[in-house]
Amino acid sequence: ALLLPLICSIQSCVKTENIVNTEQRQAYYRALYCGENIEIDGMPKEKIWQKAAWYPIDQCYLGTPSYSYSGRFKALWKDYYIFLLVEITDNNLTNFLKEGFENYWQGDCIEIFIDEDRLGGQHLQNNNAFAYHCMHTGEVIDIAFDGQAKIFPNSVNYKVSRDGNKYLWEMEITVYGNKYNAAAASNENARIKLFPKKKLGFTVAYGDNNGVGREAFYGSTKGQGDSGYITSDNFGTMELIEE
């Protein structure tokens, strides 16, 4: 079954401390090791979230920047998983899915670019890297081997909470290698066990829909532009930190 968002108020545990400076955040992100379990409910109540740094999602790759938009994220890791807390300020969330998914990318969505081995290269019709489009209605979509957009099951588990025009996405990303197959009954053998100091190709982006189509596309990595769904050459770097 598809995951559905949890719409509720954001608690005061979302802090504004630990803003990373401009030079650090353009292409390098640190994910802190998480020794406790993270409950994916859209409410970041675990204390470890307060220790992680915020990284802005403020590079406009396409379209016209909106005065009503702002975005940022922070990251944790454990075992096979990257955990994200993504805070987006937007007037409303619009779903633009149609039969056949031909316009899936136009809806308001978080897009997670991840390249497990950080080798770069083309990934449009292979799983050398991923461009997960996470719709607020629960679907996770990428382009499969046949060049068609498909739901990628068991890849990103997330819930969305809301406070006015501020949306908080709490996400658990299973890190897969290139053996992942969206059509397989299980991809357990494709999971990658994470370890301290490992580096991954990584960028967080947001597609902003104004109600009739994509208005702008923002990302966290300077200079990546709209190439991320084709190649991972321009992804930022995420390093896994154990403190």
Residue frames relative to the residue before (quaternion, step in Angstrom):
aa qw qx qy qz dx dy dz
A 1.0000 0.0000 0.0000 0.0000 0.00 0.00 0.00
L 0.4971 -0.6551 0.4738 0.3150 3.54 -1.05 0.72
L 0.4916 -0.6474 0.4968 0.3041 3.53 -1.14 0.66
L 0.2023 -0.7696 0.5947 0.1148 3.56 -1.03 0.78
P 0.5348 -0.6501 0.4249 0.3328 3.61 -1.01 0.68
L 0.3176 -0.6935 0.6126 0.2074 3.51 -1.25 0.54
I 0.1318 -0.8112 0.5678 0.0468 3.57 -0.44 1.20
C 0.2889 0.7368 -0.5569 0.2520 3.54 -0.50 1.18
S 0.6565 -0.5217 0.3642 0.4053 3.59 -1.26 0.17
I 0.4283 -0.6816 0.5326 0.2616 3.55 -1.16 0.66
Q 0.3887 -0.7462 0.4940 0.2190 3.56 -0.76 1.05
S 0.6679 -0.5526 0.3472 0.3578 3.53 -1.29 0.39
C 0.4997 0.6706 -0.4291 0.3413 3.60 1.28 -0.06
V 0.5464 0.5624 -0.4245 0.4526 3.63 1.22 -0.04
K 0.1342 -0.8310 0.5392 0.0259 3.55 -0.34 1.29
T 0.3866 -0.7086 0.5369 0.2455 3.56 -1.29 0.22
E 0.4681 0.6860 -0.4489 0.3298 3.59 1.24 0.13
N 0.7759 0.3880 -0.2560 0.4265 3.55 -1.37 0.03
I 0.2322 0.7526 -0.5769 0.2164 3.60 0.88 0.83
V 0.3421 -0.7594 0.5208 0.1874 3.57 -0.71 1.09
N 0.5022 -0.6836 0.4351 0.3019 3.57 -0.90 0.87
T 0.7241 -0.4993 0.2747 0.3884 3.53 -1.26 0.57
E 0.6812 0.4965 -0.3102 0.4397 3.62 0.82 -0.92
Q 0.6697 0.5118 -0.3087 0.4407 3.60 0.94 -0.83
R 0.7683 0.4601 -0.2242 0.3843 3.54 0.77 -1.02
Q 0.5064 0.6940 -0.4313 0.2753 3.60 1.10 -0.38
A 0.8373 0.0098 0.0233 0.5462 3.61 0.89 -0.77
Y 0.7168 0.3964 -0.2385 0.5218 3.60 1.22 0.15
Y 0.0142 -0.8005 0.5969 -0.0525 3.54 -0.80 1.11
R 0.2458 -0.7531 0.5958 0.1322 3.54 -1.15 0.72
A 0.1427 -0.7556 0.6347 0.0768 3.54 -0.95 0.97
L 0.3220 -0.7665 0.5283 0.1721 3.59 -0.71 1.07
Y 0.5120 -0.6274 0.4858 0.3289 3.56 -1.09 0.73
C 0.2171 -0.7794 0.5812 0.0878 3.52 -0.98 0.96
G 0.2015 -0.8174 0.5321 0.0899 3.59 -0.44 1.21
E 0.6934 0.4192 -0.2703 0.5201 3.56 1.27 -0.18
N 0.5739 -0.5757 0.4482 0.3718 3.55 -1.27 0.32
I 0.2599 -0.7466 0.5949 0.1452 3.55 -1.06 0.82
E 0.2396 -0.7546 0.5946 0.1398 3.57 -0.74 1.05
I 0.2769 -0.7773 0.5458 0.1460 3.56 -0.59 1.16
D 0.2700 0.7751 -0.5172 0.2424 3.55 0.00 1.35
G 0.5673 -0.6108 0.3820 0.3990 3.59 1.25 0.12
M 0.6834 0.4243 -0.2645 0.5320 3.59 1.31 0.04
P 0.2114 -0.8379 0.4917 0.1072 3.64 -0.06 1.25
K 0.0699 0.8560 -0.5060 0.0798 3.56 0.54 1.19
E 0.5429 0.6231 -0.4080 0.3879 3.61 1.20 -0.35
K 0.5423 -0.6696 0.4082 0.3016 3.58 -0.88 0.98
I 0.5848 0.6090 -0.3765 0.3812 3.61 1.06 -0.66
W 0.5728 0.5938 -0.3883 0.4105 3.61 1.11 -0.55
Q 0.6426 0.5450 -0.3298 0.4258 3.59 1.04 -0.70
K 0.6601 0.5175 -0.3019 0.4531 3.60 1.19 -0.48
A 0.6265 0.5609 -0.3381 0.4226 3.58 1.17 -0.47
A 0.4684 -0.6902 0.4875 0.2580 3.57 -1.13 0.74
W 0.4187 -0.6629 0.5582 0.2715 3.54 -1.24 0.58
Y 0.1138 -0.7592 0.6376 0.0647 3.57 -1.13 0.80
P 0.4268 -0.7276 0.4694 0.2610 3.64 -0.70 1.00
I 0.2067 -0.6988 0.6679 0.1515 3.54 -1.28 0.58
D 0.3030 0.8128 -0.4236 0.2610 3.55 0.49 1.20
Q 0.5137 0.6088 -0.4434 0.4109 3.59 1.22 0.28
C 0.2551 -0.7846 0.5469 0.1424 3.60 -0.55 1.13
Y 0.2155 -0.8162 0.5288 0.0877 3.57 -0.32 1.30
L 0.8005 0.0297 0.0292 0.5979 3.57 1.06 -0.81
G 0.7987 0.3600 -0.2260 0.4260 3.55 -1.25 0.44
T 0.6065 -0.5503 0.4482 0.3584 3.51 -1.37 -0.36
P 0.4424 -0.6998 0.4826 0.2858 3.63 -0.66 1.01
S 0.2953 -0.7598 0.5586 0.1532 3.55 -1.06 0.81
Y 0.4973 -0.6569 0.4791 0.3027 3.58 -0.98 0.83
S 0.6753 0.5154 -0.2898 0.4408 3.59 1.17 -0.55
Y 0.6425 0.5466 -0.3173 0.4333 3.60 1.27 -0.20
S 0.1865 0.7120 -0.6761 0.0333 3.52 -1.32 0.55
G 0.0158 -0.8167 0.5766 -0.0164 3.57 -1.12 0.61
R 0.0920 0.7695 -0.6288 0.0628 3.54 -1.22 0.62
F 0.1175 -0.7962 0.5889 0.0737 3.58 -1.26 0.35
K 0.1235 -0.7371 0.6520 0.1276 3.52 -1.39 0.24
A 0.2366 -0.8152 0.5252 0.0601 3.59 -1.15 0.65
L 0.0867 -0.7433 0.6620 0.0418 3.52 -1.30 0.70
W 0.1169 -0.7901 0.5911 0.1131 3.59 -1.27 0.12
K 0.1085 0.7638 -0.6325 0.0692 3.53 -1.30 0.48
D 0.8564 0.0403 -0.0476 0.5125 3.58 -1.00 0.88
Y 0.8053 -0.2098 0.1928 0.5199 3.60 -0.46 -1.23
Y 0.6818 0.5511 -0.2277 0.4239 3.58 1.29 -0.03
I 0.2043 -0.6848 0.6835 0.1490 3.48 -1.34 0.65
F 0.1655 -0.7736 0.6055 0.0871 3.57 -0.87 0.98
L 0.0881 -0.7990 0.5942 0.0262 3.56 -0.91 0.95
L 0.1298 -0.7057 0.6872 0.1132 3.48 -1.31 0.59
V 0.0179 -0.8140 0.5788 -0.0461 3.58 -0.43 1.22
E 0.1240 -0.7934 0.5951 0.0322 3.56 -0.70 1.13
I 0.0132 -0.8029 0.5937 -0.0524 3.57 -0.65 1.17
T 0.1675 -0.7418 0.6404 0.1080 3.55 -0.99 0.90
D 0.1907 0.7602 -0.5862 0.2052 3.56 -0.60 1.21
N 0.5895 -0.6111 0.3894 0.3571 3.58 -1.06 0.65
N 0.7757 -0.1539 0.1141 0.6014 3.57 1.05 -0.74
L 0.3969 -0.6870 0.5518 0.2568 3.56 -1.29 0.36
T 0.1133 -0.8024 0.5858 0.0151 3.56 -0.83 1.06
N 0.2381 -0.7531 0.5972 0.1397 3.56 -0.92 0.94
F 0.1091 -0.8262 0.5523 0.0218 3.59 -0.73 1.05
L 0.3183 0.7521 -0.5187 0.2528 3.59 1.14 0.54
K 0.0218 -0.7596 0.6498 0.0185 3.53 -1.13 0.78
E 0.6874 -0.4638 0.3396 0.4439 3.55 -1.23 0.32
G 0.7760 0.2705 -0.2333 0.5197 3.56 -0.79 1.06
F 0.3825 -0.7685 0.4416 0.2610 3.57 1.34 -0.06
E 0.3138 0.7965 -0.4901 0.1643 3.62 1.14 0.30
N 0.7762 0.2852 -0.1698 0.5361 3.59 1.16 -0.46
Y 0.2317 0.8233 -0.4985 0.1416 3.57 1.21 0.41
W 0.6765 0.5319 -0.2917 0.4176 3.59 0.97 -0.85
Q 0.6251 0.5736 -0.3436 0.4028 3.60 1.20 -0.34
G 0.5838 0.5936 -0.3820 0.4012 3.60 1.16 -0.33
D 0.6062 -0.5016 0.4460 0.4267 3.56 -1.29 0.24
C 0.2254 0.7827 -0.5481 0.1904 3.58 -0.61 1.09
I 0.4037 -0.6291 0.5972 0.2910 3.49 -1.35 0.43
E 0.1155 -0.7811 0.6093 0.0731 3.59 -0.88 0.89
I 0.1595 -0.7884 0.5926 0.0413 3.54 -0.76 1.17
F 0.1263 -0.7738 0.6191 0.0456 3.57 -0.67 1.15
I 0.1124 0.8134 -0.5586 0.1167 3.58 -0.63 1.09
D 0.0514 -0.7711 0.6341 -0.0260 3.53 -0.92 1.04
E 0.3548 -0.8123 0.4202 0.1943 3.55 0.02 1.36
D 0.7874 0.3094 -0.1722 0.5047 3.60 0.83 -0.90
R 0.3781 -0.7742 0.4419 0.2499 3.59 1.34 0.09
L 0.3576 0.7503 -0.4836 0.2744 3.58 1.06 0.73
G 0.4043 -0.7179 0.4781 0.3044 3.57 1.21 -0.36
G 0.5231 0.6628 -0.4560 0.2812 3.52 -1.31 -0.23
Q 0.6975 -0.4879 0.3534 0.3881 3.50 -1.41 0.16
H 0.0169 0.8135 -0.5811 0.0180 3.60 -0.99 0.79
L 0.2766 0.8120 -0.4859 0.1672 3.59 1.23 0.33
Q 0.8108 0.1059 -0.0450 0.5739 3.60 0.96 -0.84
N 0.6594 0.3797 -0.3530 0.5445 3.55 1.00 0.88
N 0.4655 -0.6850 0.4868 0.2778 3.57 -1.27 0.10
N 0.2026 0.7653 -0.5693 0.2216 3.56 0.93 0.94
A 0.7559 -0.0266 -0.0029 0.6542 3.56 1.32 -0.41
F 0.3163 -0.7579 0.5467 0.1631 3.56 -1.28 0.26
A 0.1122 -0.7354 0.6624 0.0882 3.52 -1.30 0.54
Y 0.0773 -0.8387 0.5390 0.0021 3.55 0.26 1.32
H 0.1693 -0.7523 0.6307 0.0869 3.56 -0.78 1.09
C 0.1067 -0.8186 0.5643 0.0074 3.58 -0.37 1.27
M 0.2165 -0.8036 0.5467 0.0922 3.55 -0.27 1.32
H 0.5578 -0.6267 0.4140 0.3531 3.59 -1.03 0.65
T 0.6309 0.5250 -0.3239 0.4705 3.58 1.27 -0.26
G 0.6993 -0.5334 0.2489 0.4055 3.59 1.24 0.18
E 0.5999 0.5808 -0.3744 0.4032 3.61 1.16 -0.34
V 0.1643 -0.7404 0.6429 0.1070 3.57 -1.18 0.71
I 0.0185 -0.8411 0.5340 -0.0840 3.56 -0.42 1.27
D 0.0858 0.7465 -0.6577 0.0533 3.54 -1.15 0.79
I 0.5527 -0.5806 0.4676 0.3726 3.57 -1.29 0.07
A 0.3132 -0.7801 0.5229 0.1409 3.56 -0.78 1.10
F 0.7819 -0.3635 0.2433 0.4441 3.56 -1.38 -0.01
D 0.7064 0.4654 -0.2630 0.4640 3.59 1.07 -0.71
G 0.5763 -0.6187 0.3665 0.3883 3.58 1.25 0.13
Q 0.6102 0.5479 -0.3450 0.4566 3.58 1.31 0.08
A 0.5010 -0.6387 0.4934 0.3124 3.54 -1.12 0.70
K 0.0348 0.8002 -0.5943 0.0730 3.57 -0.87 0.99
I 0.5366 -0.5715 0.4985 0.3699 3.53 -1.29 0.33
F 0.2174 -0.7620 0.6008 0.1058 3.56 -0.93 0.98
P 0.2069 -0.8292 0.5065 0.1143 3.60 -0.04 1.26
N 0.8428 0.2113 -0.1602 0.4684 3.54 -1.30 0.52
S 0.4903 0.6655 -0.4282 0.3652 3.58 1.14 0.58
V 0.8018 -0.0009 0.0355 0.5966 3.60 0.82 -0.97
N 0.1261 -0.7599 0.6362 0.0447 3.55 -0.79 1.10
Y 0.1728 0.8098 -0.5405 0.1492 3.62 -0.68 1.00
K 0.1319 -0.7409 0.6503 0.1036 3.49 -1.39 0.38
V 0.2724 -0.7652 0.5701 0.1236 3.53 -1.17 0.69
S 0.0819 -0.7691 0.6316 0.0544 3.58 -0.96 0.90
R 0.2315 -0.7960 0.5538 0.0773 3.54 -1.18 0.59
D 0.0191 0.7467 -0.6648 0.0053 3.51 -1.18 0.76
G 0.7979 -0.1227 0.0334 0.5893 3.59 -0.05 1.28
N 0.7706 -0.2818 0.2314 0.5227 3.57 -0.67 -1.12
K 0.5583 0.5702 -0.3956 0.4546 3.57 1.25 0.43
Y 0.1064 -0.7995 0.5912 0.0076 3.56 -0.79 1.13
L 0.1454 -0.7878 0.5965 0.0504 3.53 -0.92 0.97
W 0.1421 -0.7866 0.6000 0.0337 3.54 -0.68 1.20
E 0.0921 -0.7653 0.6358 0.0410 3.59 -0.69 1.08
M 0.0421 -0.8558 0.5081 -0.0874 3.56 -0.48 1.29
E 0.1302 -0.7465 0.6484 0.0734 3.53 -1.18 0.74
I 0.1033 -0.8153 0.5697 0.0035 3.57 -0.41 1.27
T 0.2721 -0.7267 0.6060 0.1750 3.58 -0.78 1.00
V 0.3066 -0.7661 0.5382 0.1718 3.58 -0.71 1.07
Y 0.0695 -0.8061 0.5875 -0.0158 3.53 -0.64 1.22
G 0.3782 -0.6700 0.5841 0.2587 3.52 -1.34 0.43
N 0.7538 -0.4355 0.2628 0.4160 3.56 -1.30 -0.12
K 0.5497 0.6046 -0.4058 0.4095 3.60 1.25 0.11
Y 0.4314 0.7074 -0.4613 0.3173 3.58 1.26 -0.06
N 0.0495 -0.7784 0.6258 -0.0032 3.55 -1.05 0.87
A 0.4053 -0.7515 0.4685 0.2270 3.58 -0.49 1.20
A 0.6966 0.4741 -0.2710 0.4653 3.58 1.17 -0.54
A 0.5274 0.6580 -0.4030 0.3557 3.61 1.25 -0.19
A 0.5534 -0.6079 0.4574 0.3390 3.56 -1.18 0.63
S 0.7909 0.0192 0.0033 0.6116 3.57 1.14 -0.66
N 0.1392 -0.7826 0.6017 0.0785 3.56 -1.13 0.74
E 0.2100 0.8186 -0.5113 0.1560 3.55 1.17 0.54
N 0.6843 0.4911 -0.2894 0.4548 3.59 0.98 -0.79
A 0.6402 0.5181 -0.3248 0.4650 3.59 1.26 -0.24
R 0.4951 0.6629 -0.4331 0.3576 3.59 1.25 -0.13
I 0.2904 -0.7479 0.5781 0.1488 3.55 -1.16 0.71
K 0.3285 -0.7381 0.5561 0.1952 3.58 -0.74 1.07
L 0.3125 -0.7852 0.5141 0.1463 3.55 -0.69 1.12
F 0.0680 -0.7917 0.6070 0.0102 3.56 -1.22 0.51
P 0.6515 -0.5368 0.3561 0.4007 3.61 -1.16 0.50
K 0.8232 0.2217 -0.2316 0.4685 3.53 -1.17 0.88
K 0.4265 0.6668 -0.4940 0.3599 3.60 1.22 0.13
K 0.1884 -0.7743 0.5963 0.0974 3.57 -1.09 0.76
L 0.1059 -0.7827 0.6128 0.0246 3.53 -1.01 0.93
G 0.4693 -0.5936 0.5502 0.3530 3.54 -1.24 0.38
F 0.1226 0.8291 -0.5230 0.1550 3.58 -0.70 1.02
T 0.1314 0.7422 -0.6523 0.0807 3.53 -1.15 0.81
V 0.2006 -0.7370 0.6289 0.1453 3.56 -1.17 0.65
A 0.0232 -0.8096 0.5858 -0.0285 3.58 -0.88 0.96
Y 0.1845 -0.7669 0.6035 0.1165 3.54 -1.32 0.28
G 0.2260 -0.7504 0.6099 0.1177 3.55 -0.90 1.02
D 0.1791 -0.8163 0.5469 0.0503 3.58 -0.58 1.19
N 0.1195 -0.7928 0.5970 0.0268 3.57 -0.60 1.21
N 0.3072 -0.7836 0.5158 0.1600 3.58 -0.85 0.96
G 0.7101 -0.4213 0.2473 0.5071 3.57 1.30 0.22
V 0.7854 0.2401 -0.1411 0.5528 3.59 1.17 -0.49
G 0.7839 -0.1514 0.1075 0.5925 3.60 1.25 -0.16
R 0.6806 -0.4777 0.3439 0.4363 3.56 -1.27 0.14
E 0.2622 -0.7748 0.5635 0.1157 3.51 -0.83 1.09
A 0.7890 -0.0949 0.1077 0.5974 3.56 1.00 -0.89
F 0.2010 -0.7472 0.6232 0.1137 3.53 -1.31 0.46
Y 0.0968 -0.8204 0.5634 -0.0110 3.56 -0.56 1.24
G 0.0503 -0.7996 0.5973 0.0365 3.56 -1.16 0.58
S 0.5463 -0.6359 0.4482 0.3104 3.55 -1.30 0.30
T 0.7190 0.4398 -0.2357 0.4838 3.59 1.17 -0.52
K 0.4186 -0.7230 0.4953 0.2380 3.55 -0.62 1.14
G 0.8376 0.2469 -0.1822 0.4520 3.55 -1.00 0.90
Q 0.4922 0.6704 -0.4506 0.3244 3.61 1.17 -0.08
G 0.1607 -0.8246 0.5253 0.1348 3.56 0.97 -0.82
D 0.7171 -0.4531 0.3287 0.4152 3.56 -1.26 -0.42
S 0.4485 0.7128 -0.4396 0.3124 3.61 1.16 0.46
G 0.4876 0.7447 -0.3908 0.2343 3.58 1.24 -0.38
Y 0.6571 0.5026 -0.3311 0.4538 3.60 1.07 -0.55
I 0.6807 0.4584 -0.2739 0.5015 3.58 1.29 -0.22
T 0.8185 0.0351 0.0379 0.5723 3.57 0.84 -1.00
S 0.3395 -0.7368 0.5477 0.2046 3.56 -1.15 0.63
D 0.3285 0.7850 -0.4756 0.2229 3.59 1.27 0.21
N 0.7811 0.3554 -0.1704 0.4844 3.59 1.04 -0.75
F 0.3497 0.7330 -0.5128 0.2783 3.59 1.19 0.32
G 0.5006 -0.5958 0.5220 0.3492 3.53 -1.30 0.33
T 0.4540 -0.6645 0.5170 0.2914 3.57 -1.33 -0.08
M 0.1225 -0.7589 0.6351 0.0758 3.53 -0.97 0.93
E 0.1314 -0.7794 0.6089 0.0669 3.58 -0.83 1.02
L 0.3586 -0.7330 0.5438 0.1957 3.55 -0.99 0.91
I 0.1373 -0.8266 0.5457 0.0055 3.55 -0.56 1.24
E 0.1100 -0.7597 0.6363 0.0762 3.55 -1.05 0.79
E 0.0748 -0.8275 0.5564 0.0004 3.58 -0.43 1.22
